[in-house]
């Protein structure tokens, strides 16, 4: 099946609008003046070397971190100015799939998926059961509802976590390294689920990853984040052929290039001189 | 320079004081989450089973042997004054007032406190706490509160079991082994132990100890660094600090209660 299905991207209707984002941790500037518009219905990837600030952007979008400067608007709401209560309400409309799935180890598969429903709705038990079972069969794992997370394989656990993150039918899905550590079949399964769910539910998906090959035919648009800023952006195919040396180095995985091999600590001796 | 290091600074005074303050704030945040909803009561019951009922065997075994050794020492000492029939008074008083609540709480800290800290610490290390926050579920209400409440319920109940088993141990040793008169043993126990002063005093203590141990356990688990070493340190700190605080609070409460 072709994973890059067609979805109608309405132009000039960004669901996520980021302007001049600055985020510092201690004296280290993680993000410096990042701006972007993410279109409704699209699948967007943040790529870049480890430690470049990709996950930080994801945490800023979900409201876990607050920017030092700049704004993030989602659906016209300013995330950076929300109170804790507003943030709580807002988070019901976003689904997040964390790196290892982060299933609750003390609950069964069924209870894991049912947790967000029970917490945020007052559906009667038979309905909760029906929603959970339909999500389970949507990820192809009907019949596993009574198992504990440690009884599942890595790929299965990731699919259960996926079912849990979409169970409240969110507007936006955020993925943090969703394909890392999975076998090739599981990678394709999760990838297909991501695309199908995105199209079926009219979601907007944001994926953070450093693996170029795994997602190049899944995403519509890519941002490459390196040295605290957007080093390049565009459709994945255009980026591979990019003439920018940094983008080309990352997309093709070369050691030589403008992104240095040696780590440069923030307080390196020569910095003391200025 | 000072601004960066401020949060890591642990002075002799400022370190413990700020920890205690944060622990207290943590308690208030937990208490703000009390709802008495069906799910909350269910999770508290489940946790009470997991940390309370599962500690029962060790508590009962220890209680039995403490009762036996207490009678052994008491009979040895009292025999010199020809007063070995007073053994049940000595055993009863020391058990209900001191040994029952203190030893139960110490055992509970080792058996259940450590497992609470390690469990919450590991949940943090495997991003489960973060996942919960992202689902707009407050992990302090969902994870910490039921365990704290379960500890508060369990310790007094476990203390009661400890006391009962210790009396049984004392009966087995004094009457069964040393051939003391069972009528005298029970009547002395009945007339010299006061419900209000001895028994209720001990129950109060066990509530305070239960709250202390479970608060420390959930707080250290929740504030553990999300690494293997971090969880290990937090678990050790739970046992050390709860043991010390149990004994300090025991002295304070005894001097105020009597």
Interface residues (C-beta under 8 A of the other chain):
Chain A: X26 X27 X62 X64 X87 X88 X89 X91 X92 X94 X96 X98 X99 X100 X102 X103 X104 X105 X106 X115 X116 X118 X119 X120
Chain B: X4 X39 X119 X122 X123 X126 X127 X128 X130 X131 X132 X133 X134 X135 X136 X137
